[in-house]
Amino acid sequence: MDTYPSPNECLPFIVYRDQVMAESKRIIEFLSTEFHVKLDTRLSRLDRATGTALIDMIDYSMNPTFYRIAFVLHPCVGTYMISKVLGIPKILARLAVRSFAADMQASYNVTAYGALTPEQYENEFLRDCEAVEQQIGDKPFLFGDEPTSYDCAVYALLIPFVNMKNYAEVSDVYLTVAQSPILVEYLHRLTERAFPDLEELMVATTVARSEVADSPASLDLDPEEETAMGDEDGRVIRLAY
C-alpha cells in the first residue's frame, strides 16, 4: 500500500518501465494506447461525457472517501486490508496504517475535501453510489452488453467491498455497497469477464508466495503490494492497489 512512488501520492497508480502514472483516466488512456486495446469504439459522445464524469467523481470524491474511512475513521479496516494483501502480521499492518493515515490526512487538510465532516463526505459517497447504480440500471455494464474503460475505473474502486466480509459493517458507506444487488452483481460480471482464470491465478499466487517464504533469499526481501504482469514481449507493468 505504499503510495510514495505515485505522482500525487494517491491510489490508483501504475509503474510501467520507467514511467509512473496516477489517476484512473490517464492510466486507462495510456494502457489502451500502449497495448492497442479498443474498449470504447461503440460509445456515443454522450456516453463518453457520462463516463468521463463518472471517472472524475471516482478520482476526486469516492476514492478519497473509501481510504479516509478505512485508514482514519476505522483503521481496523485498513489493518485487515494491508495484513491480507501483504501477508504480514496485524501488528505490522497497524503501524503501516498509522503512517499512511497521517500522510493522507495531511494532504487532505490543504484541500476543500479535508474540510468536510465524516457525515458530509459519507453522504456524498452514497449519492455517488446511487449515480453508478442508476447508470448500470438493468444493463450488464455501464453502457450496454460489453464492458468499457469506464467500467474498469468503477471496478477498481468498488471491488474491495466484495471482500470486506464483516468489516463492511463498520460504516454505512461500505455496507451500502456490499449489500447492493446491482453493484455486487455488476462487480461479479466484471470479474468473470476480466479474470476468467481467476482461480488458477490465485492458486499460482499462493504457491509462489509459499516458495518465496521458504527461500533463504526471502530474508532480504521486503513485502510489496504490487502485482507484476508481463506479456509475450517481456514487457512488465506493476499495478498498485
N, C-alpha and C positions, 0 to 999 in steps of 0.2 A: 504494500500500500504506500510505497514511497513516491511522493508526488514532486520531489525536488527537481527531477530532470524535466518536468513539464514546463513549457514556456510561461504558463500562467499559474503554475503550482497547484493545478486542479486536475481532476479526472473528468472525462477520459483523455488520454494522450497515447501516442504511439511513438516507437523508436524504430526507424527503418533505415538501415545502413547508417549514414552519417546525418540523417535528418530526424528532427524531433518536432512533432506537431500536436497541438491540442485543439479542442472544440470539435464537436460532432460534425458540423458542416464541412470544415476544412479536411478532417480525416476522411470522410466519405468521398469527397471530391477527389482527393489525392489517390486513394485506393482504387476508385473506379477508373481513373485515368491510367495509373501505373499498371494495373492488371487487366485493362481492357474489359471491364465489366460494365454492361449496359442494363441498368435496372429500371430506368425511368423513361424509356423511349415512348411509351404509350400515354404518358401523363399529359393532361392539358395544361395551359398556362395557369388556370385557376387551381388545379391540383398542385402544381409546383409552388404557387404562392402559399397555399394552405400548408404544404409540407414544410416550407421554409419557416413559417410562423410556428409550427409545432416544434421544430428543432431549436429555434430561439427560445421558446418557452421552456424547453427541457434544459438547455445550457445555462440559462440565466435565472431560472426560478425553481424548477422541480429538482434538478441535480443538487444545488446547494442545500435545499431543504432536506433531502434524503440524508446527506452526510452530516448536516448540523444536528439532526435528531439522533443519528447513530453514534456520533462521537462527542457531542456536547451535552445534549439533554439526557440521553440514555446510553452512556458509554458501555454498558453491558452488551449492547448490540454490536458495537464496533469491536469489542473484545472477542466476541463469538466469531465475527466475520474474519478477523485477522488470524485468530487461532486456527480456524478451519482452513483458510486459504493457504497459509504459510506452514501449517503443520507444526506450530510451536506451542509451548505451554501457555496457559492462560495468563500467568503472571507476567510473562514477557510481552504477550499481546496487550495486556493492560497498560504497560509502560509505553508501548508504541502508540496506543490510543491517546494517552495523555499528551504526548509530544505533538501528535498530529492535530489534536483538538486545539492546543494552544496556538499553533501556527495558523490554523484555519480561522479561529476566532479573531486573531489579529488582522488577517486580511479582510474579514467581513466588517470589522469595526470602522474601516475607512470607506465603506460603501453605503449606499442608501438601504441596501438589503439588510445590513447589520443593525439598522435602527428598528427593524420590525420586531414585534414581540413574538414569542412562540405561537400564540394563538393566531396572530395575523398571518405568519408565513405558513402555518399548517392549513389555515382556511384557504389560502391562495393555492396551495398544493392540491387540496381536494377539488377546487374548482377546475384546476388544470386537468386532473384525472377525469372529471366529467367531460371535459372537452375532448379528450382522447377517446373516451367511450362513445361519445356522440359521433366522432369521425369514423370509428370502426363500424358502429351500427350492427347490421346483420351480415356484413361482408366478412370474408375470411381475413382480409388485411385492410390497411388504411384506405386504399384506393381501388379495391377490387379483388380479383381472384389470385393475383400474383403479388408477392412482396416487392417493395421498392427500397431505395436507400433511406427513405424516411422511416420505414418500419425498423430498419437497423438501429437508428438512433433511439427510438422508443424502446426497443428490445433491450438495448444496453442499460438503460436506466431502470426498467421495471423488473428485469429477470431476477435480481436478488430477492425480491419479495416472495417469490415462489419457494425459495429455500430457507426462509426465516423460521419456519415452524412456530414454536410457542413465542419466539421473540417478537413476532408481529403484534402481539397483544400489548406491548409497552406503549404503543402510540396509535391513535385513531387513524393517522395517516397510513401507517403500514398495514393496519388491519383492514382498512377500506380497500386497498389494492389486493391484499391477499385473499379477500373474500368476494371480490368482484368476478362473477362468472364470465363477463365479457372480456376483462383483461386477462384473467388466468387462462381461459381457453385460447385467446389470441396468442399469448406467450407460448403455450404448448404447441400451437400450429407452427409458429416461427421456429421453435426448437427442432421440431421434426423436419422442417424444410431445410434449415441451415446445418443441422448436425444429424443426418440420418444414421451415422455410425457412432453416435454419442456413447453408447455403452462400451463399444470396443475402445474408444479413446480413453474412457475413464479407467478401464482395466489396464491399458498400457501405461497410463499416468501413474497408477498405483504401483505397478511393477517397477517402473523407472525410479520412483521415489524410494522404494524399498532397497533397490540396488545402490542408490546414492548413499542412503543412510548406513548401509552395511560396508561401504567402501572406506578404506583408511583415508582417502583423499577428502572425504566429506568433512573431516575435521577442519579443513581450511576453507570451507565454503560458507557463505552467508546465505540464509534462505531468501528467496526472491518471490515476489508475487506476480512475476511476468511469465507469460507463456510464449515459447518460441515456436514459430510456424515457418516452414520452408516450402518452396515449390521445387519443380523439377530442375530449375536452373541454379539451385543452390542459394537463391536469394532468401534472406531471413527477415522476418518482421516480428518485432516484440510488442505485444499488446499489454498495457497496464490496465487493471480493472479493480 
